[in-house]
Amino acid sequence: MLNFDEQRFLRIQSGAAGLAKRFDEVITSCLAAGAENVFFLGTGGAAILMQPAHQLLQRSSRFPAFIDLTAELSITGSANLTKNSIVVMPSLSGTTKESVALLSKIKEIGATVLTLVGHQETPLGKGGDHVFVNFAEDDTSCESFYLQSLFIALSIMNHRGEIANYDHLIGELQSLPRLLIDVKRAYEDKAEDFAHILAGSDYHIITGAGNVWAEAFYYGMCILEEMQWIRTRPVHASDFFHGTLELVEKGVSVILFKGEDACRPLAERLENFAPAYTDKVTVLDTAAFDLPGISPEVRSLISPILLATVLERISAHLEVIRSHPLTTRRYYKRVAY
């Protein structure tokens, strides 16, 4: 595979999978101590990657779950953020300034903070009450953060008696790292073709529904915009028909992500509409990926992970096709802002 280190990927994702037991121990202690809610408070891309876990709790658990923007929350605060809150703060670098600024305020409140970082010797790596360290880089962080946040959500639900097959679900999730390599390998030839589609337009409408919306939002903003300087319009499939559809005409690229959760019909609605009005509709469907031994229930939970793992392959080809390395930046962490 192009510019891909299998052992590195396996080491990083196995590291994330191996954190499941400790997450469960920490969540157990938090709930026993009287935790009343959970906040997912990342910044930028890391925040987006928390959305599927937040959504799972919001829709399948009666345990209150919140997600907010760290920059705003630092200004406004929240009546729900108290000493009885569990706060999950992901930051790959461990230095994200908005998250670091909010951390000091959360510590004053007395909430229990779980930091998910790639580096221990950082403000967030040292500042959490419970620090989870799993080294990753931009091309491997999505799967790692999706898995870690999913472990947190499932643990909460398990201890509240809201799922009956927790151990089985965790076992399947922990088998993912090697399976994801097989998915990458099987998709490699198609990845180059998809990359040519992305390179062929300077504007894309990128969309999805359910838990894969997070990956559509993330890939549009953090990869195509930040790392490739390609203009995108990430829009949720539920909102597509309330404004964005008027931009669809011949030559406009529509990129649709389809997952396997209950919201799949929303993607199918869009898939049925768009080809009648534009000749550039591209669909990336997780149902096409073979995952031996993974149940439909787990497949519905990991659709964003599957998309992330093939989109990494697409990005690897895209940077070569466009002669634009994914590490190239004009402003991000280069100028004051």
C-alpha positions as CSV (number, residue, x, y, z in Angstrom):
1,M,0.0,0.0,0.0
2,L,1.1,3.5,-0.8
3,N,3.1,5.2,2.0
4,F,1.6,2.9,4.6
5,D,3.3,1.2,7.6
6,E,1.2,-1.7,8.6
7,Q,3.0,-2.4,11.9
8,R,2.8,1.2,12.9
9,F,-1.0,1.3,12.3
10,L,-1.5,-2.0,14.1
11,R,0.5,-0.8,17.1
12,I,-1.5,2.4,17.4
13,Q,-4.9,0.9,17.0
14,S,-4.1,-2.0,19.2
15,G,-3.0,0.6,21.8
16,A,-6.4,2.2,21.6
17,A,-8.2,-1.2,21.8
18,G,-6.1,-2.2,24.8
19,L,-7.5,0.8,26.9
20,A,-11.0,-0.7,27.1
21,K,-10.5,-2.3,30.5
22,R,-9.0,0.8,32.1
23,F,-11.7,3.0,30.7
24,D,-14.2,0.7,32.3
25,E,-12.4,0.8,35.6
26,V,-12.4,4.6,35.6
27,I,-16.0,4.9,34.6
28,T,-17.0,2.5,37.3
29,S,-15.2,4.6,39.9
30,C,-16.8,7.8,38.6
31,L,-20.3,6.4,38.6
32,A,-19.8,4.9,42.1
33,A,-18.7,8.4,43.3
34,G,-21.9,9.9,42.1
35,A,-21.2,11.2,38.6
36,E,-24.4,12.7,37.1
37,N,-23.4,13.5,33.5
38,V,-20.6,13.3,30.9
39,F,-19.2,16.1,28.8
40,F,-17.2,15.5,25.6
41,L,-15.0,18.6,25.3
42,G,-12.5,18.4,22.5
43,T,-11.4,21.2,20.2
44,G,-11.5,21.1,16.4
45,G,-11.1,17.7,14.8
46,A,-10.7,15.9,18.1
47,A,-14.1,17.3,19.2
48,I,-15.8,16.1,16.0
49,L,-14.5,12.6,16.6
50,M,-16.4,12.5,19.9
51,Q,-19.7,13.0,18.2
52,P,-20.6,9.3,17.6
53,A,-20.1,8.4,21.2
54,H,-22.1,11.4,22.4
55,Q,-24.8,10.5,20.0
56,L,-24.9,6.9,21.2
57,L,-25.4,8.0,24.8
58,Q,-27.9,10.7,23.8
59,R,-30.1,8.2,21.9
60,S,-29.6,4.9,23.8
61,S,-29.0,6.0,27.4
62,R,-30.8,8.1,30.0
63,F,-27.4,9.2,31.4
64,P,-27.1,12.9,30.4
65,A,-24.4,13.5,27.8
66,F,-23.3,16.9,26.5
67,I,-20.9,18.1,23.8
68,D,-19.8,21.7,23.4
69,L,-17.2,24.0,21.9
70,T,-14.3,24.5,24.2
71,A,-13.8,28.1,23.1
72,E,-17.4,29.0,23.8
73,L,-17.7,27.1,27.0
74,S,-14.6,28.9,28.4
75,I,-16.6,32.1,28.0
76,T,-20.2,31.0,28.9
77,G,-19.8,28.1,31.3
78,S,-22.6,25.6,31.7
79,A,-25.1,25.0,34.4
80,N,-24.7,21.3,33.8
81,L,-21.0,21.2,34.2
82,T,-20.5,20.6,38.0
83,K,-18.2,18.7,40.4
84,N,-20.3,15.6,39.6
85,S,-19.5,15.7,35.8
86,I,-17.2,13.4,33.9
87,V,-15.3,15.5,31.4
88,V,-13.7,13.8,28.4
89,M,-11.0,15.9,26.7
90,P,-9.2,14.5,23.6
91,S,-6.2,16.2,22.2
92,L,-3.7,14.4,20.0
93,S,-0.9,16.9,20.8
94,G,-2.0,17.4,24.4
95,T,-1.3,21.1,23.9
96,T,-4.5,22.5,22.1
97,K,-4.7,25.9,23.6
98,E,-8.5,26.2,23.9
99,S,-8.6,22.8,25.7
100,V,-5.8,23.8,28.0
101,A,-7.5,27.0,28.9
102,L,-10.8,25.2,29.6
103,L,-9.0,22.6,31.7
104,S,-8.0,25.1,34.3
105,K,-11.6,26.2,34.7
106,I,-12.9,22.7,34.9
107,K,-10.4,21.9,37.6
108,E,-11.7,24.8,39.6
109,I,-15.2,23.4,39.3
110,G,-14.0,20.0,40.5
111,A,-15.3,17.8,37.7
112,T,-13.4,14.5,37.0
113,V,-11.3,14.9,33.9
114,L,-10.3,12.1,31.5
115,T,-7.8,13.3,29.0
116,L,-7.1,11.3,25.8
117,V,-3.7,12.3,24.4
118,G,-0.9,11.2,22.2
119,H,1.8,12.5,24.5
120,Q,2.2,12.3,28.2
121,E,4.5,15.2,28.8
122,T,2.1,17.9,27.8
123,P,-0.4,20.2,29.7
124,L,-3.3,17.8,29.0
125,G,-1.1,14.8,29.4
126,K,-0.3,15.9,32.9
127,G,-3.5,17.7,33.8
128,G,-6.2,15.1,33.7
129,D,-7.4,13.2,36.7
130,H,-7.2,10.1,34.5
131,V,-4.8,10.3,31.6
132,F,-5.1,7.9,28.7
133,V,-2.0,8.0,26.4
134,N,-2.0,6.4,23.0
135,F,0.6,7.8,20.6
136,A,-0.9,8.5,17.2
137,E,-0.5,11.0,14.4
138,D,-2.9,12.7,12.0
139,D,-3.2,9.7,9.7
140,T,-4.0,7.3,12.6
141,S,-5.9,9.4,15.2
142,C,-9.4,9.0,13.9
143,E,-9.7,5.3,14.6
144,S,-8.0,5.7,17.9
145,F,-10.2,8.5,19.2
146,Y,-13.4,6.9,17.8
147,L,-12.6,3.6,19.7
148,Q,-11.6,5.3,22.9
149,S,-14.8,7.4,23.1
150,L,-16.9,4.4,22.2
151,F,-15.4,2.4,25.1
152,I,-16.4,5.3,27.4
153,A,-20.0,5.4,26.1
154,L,-20.5,1.6,26.3
155,S,-19.0,1.4,29.8
156,I,-21.5,4.0,31.0
157,M,-24.4,2.1,29.4
158,N,-23.2,-1.2,30.8
159,H,-23.0,0.0,34.4
160,R,-26.4,1.5,34.1
161,G,-27.9,-1.8,32.8
162,E,-28.7,-0.3,29.4
163,I,-26.9,-3.0,27.4
164,A,-26.8,-6.8,28.0
165,N,-23.8,-7.9,25.9
166,Y,-21.1,-5.5,26.9
167,D,-18.3,-8.1,27.0
168,H,-19.2,-9.4,23.6
169,L,-19.2,-5.9,22.1
170,I,-15.9,-5.0,23.6
171,G,-14.4,-8.3,22.3
172,E,-15.5,-7.6,18.8
173,L,-14.2,-4.0,19.0
174,Q,-10.8,-5.2,20.2
175,S,-10.5,-7.5,17.2
176,L,-10.7,-4.5,14.8
177,P,-7.1,-3.4,14.4
178,R,-6.1,-6.4,12.2
179,L,-9.4,-6.3,10.3
180,L,-8.9,-2.7,9.5
181,I,-5.6,-3.5,7.8
182,D,-7.5,-6.0,5.6
183,V,-10.1,-3.4,4.8
184,K,-7.3,-0.9,3.8
185,R,-5.6,-3.5,1.6
186,A,-8.8,-4.5,-0.1
187,Y,-9.7,-0.9,-0.9
188,E,-6.3,0.2,-2.1
189,D,-7.0,0.1,-5.8
190,K,-10.3,2.0,-5.4
191,A,-8.6,4.6,-3.2
192,E,-6.6,6.0,-6.0
193,D,-9.8,6.3,-8.2
194,F,-11.6,8.1,-5.4
195,A,-8.6,10.4,-4.9
196,H,-8.7,11.4,-8.6
197,I,-12.4,12.4,-8.1
198,L,-11.5,14.6,-5.1
199,A,-8.6,16.1,-7.0
200,G,-10.8,16.8,-10.1
201,S,-13.0,19.5,-8.5
202,D,-12.1,22.5,-6.4
203,Y,-15.5,22.3,-4.5
204,H,-17.3,19.4,-3.0
205,I,-20.6,19.0,-1.1
206,I,-19.8,16.3,1.5
207,T,-22.6,14.7,3.4
208,G,-23.8,11.8,5.6
209,A,-26.2,11.0,8.4
210,G,-26.2,9.3,11.7
211,N,-22.9,8.5,13.2
212,V,-21.0,8.9,9.9
213,W,-21.9,12.5,9.8
214,A,-19.0,13.1,12.1
215,E,-16.6,11.6,9.6
216,A,-18.1,13.7,6.7
217,F,-17.7,16.9,8.8
218,Y,-14.2,15.9,9.9
219,Y,-12.9,14.8,6.5
220,G,-14.3,18.0,4.8
221,M,-12.9,20.4,7.4
222,C,-9.7,18.8,8.7
223,I,-8.4,16.9,5.6
224,L,-9.8,18.5,2.4
225,E,-9.8,22.1,3.7
226,E,-7.0,22.1,6.2
227,M,-4.6,19.7,4.6
228,Q,-5.5,20.0,0.9
229,W,-6.9,23.5,0.6
230,I,-9.9,22.2,-1.3
231,R,-13.2,24.0,-0.6
232,T,-16.0,21.9,0.8
233,R,-19.5,22.3,2.1
234,P,-20.0,19.7,4.8
235,V,-23.8,19.4,5.3
236,H,-25.8,16.8,7.2
237,A,-28.0,14.7,5.0
238,S,-31.0,15.7,7.1
239,D,-30.3,19.4,6.3
240,F,-29.4,18.8,2.6
241,F,-33.0,19.3,1.5
242,H,-33.4,22.5,3.4
243,G,-31.0,24.7,1.5
244,T,-28.0,23.0,0.0
245,L,-30.0,21.1,-2.7
246,E,-30.3,24.4,-4.5
247,L,-26.6,24.3,-5.2
248,V,-26.7,21.0,-7.0
249,E,-26.4,21.2,-10.8
250,K,-24.3,19.5,-13.5
251,G,-20.6,19.6,-12.6
252,V,-21.1,20.0,-8.8
253,S,-19.4,17.2,-6.9
254,V,-21.5,15.5,-4.2
255,I,-19.6,13.1,-1.9
256,L,-22.0,10.9,0.2
257,F,-20.9,8.7,3.1
258,K,-23.3,5.8,3.9
259,G,-23.1,4.0,7.3
260,E,-25.0,1.1,8.7
261,D,-26.9,2.6,11.6
262,A,-30.6,3.4,11.7
263,C,-30.0,6.7,9.8
264,R,-29.0,4.9,6.6
265,P,-32.3,5.8,4.9
266,L,-31.4,9.5,5.1
267,A,-28.4,8.8,3.0
268,E,-30.4,6.7,0.6
269,R,-32.8,9.5,0.1
270,L,-30.0,11.8,-1.0
271,E,-28.5,9.1,-3.1
272,N,-31.7,8.8,-5.0
273,F,-32.1,12.5,-5.5
274,A,-28.6,13.9,-6.5
275,P,-27.9,11.8,-9.7
276,A,-30.9,13.4,-11.4
277,Y,-29.3,16.8,-11.2
278,T,-25.5,16.3,-11.2
279,D,-23.2,14.0,-13.0
280,K,-20.7,13.9,-10.1
281,V,-22.1,11.8,-7.3
282,T,-19.6,9.6,-5.4
283,V,-20.8,7.2,-2.7
284,L,-18.6,5.6,0.0
285,D,-20.6,2.9,1.7
286,T,-19.3,1.0,4.7
287,A,-21.6,-2.0,3.8
288,A,-19.2,-2.8,1.0
289,F,-16.3,-3.6,3.4
290,D,-15.8,-7.2,4.5
291,L,-15.4,-7.7,8.3
292,P,-15.3,-11.4,9.2
293,G,-16.7,-12.1,12.7
294,I,-18.1,-8.6,13.2
295,S,-21.8,-8.6,14.0
296,P,-24.3,-6.2,12.4
297,E,-24.7,-4.4,15.8
298,V,-21.0,-3.6,16.0
299,R,-20.9,-2.7,12.3
300,S,-23.5,-0.1,13.0
301,L,-21.3,1.4,15.8
302,I,-18.1,1.4,13.8
303,S,-19.2,2.9,10.5
304,P,-17.2,6.1,11.2
305,I,-14.1,4.0,12.0
306,L,-14.4,2.1,8.7
307,L,-14.8,5.3,6.7
308,A,-11.8,6.8,8.5
309,T,-9.6,3.8,7.7
310,V,-10.3,3.9,3.9
311,L,-10.3,7.7,3.7
312,E,-6.7,7.5,5.0
313,R,-5.9,5.4,1.9
314,I,-7.7,8.0,-0.3
315,S,-5.7,10.8,1.3
316,A,-2.4,9.1,0.8
317,H,-3.1,9.0,-2.9
318,L,-4.6,12.5,-3.0
319,E,-1.5,14.2,-1.7
320,V,0.6,12.5,-4.4
321,I,-1.9,13.3,-7.2
322,R,-2.0,17.0,-6.2
323,S,1.7,17.2,-5.2
324,H,0.4,18.7,-2.0
325,P,1.7,17.0,1.2
326,L,-0.9,16.5,4.0
327,T,1.6,18.3,6.3
328,T,1.6,21.5,4.3
329,R,0.0,24.5,6.2
330,R,-0.2,28.2,5.7
331,Y,-1.6,29.3,9.0
332,Y,-2.3,26.4,11.3
333,K,0.2,26.4,14.1
334,R,2.4,28.7,12.0
335,V,1.1,32.2,12.7
336,A,-0.5,33.8,15.8
337,Y,-4.3,33.6,15.9
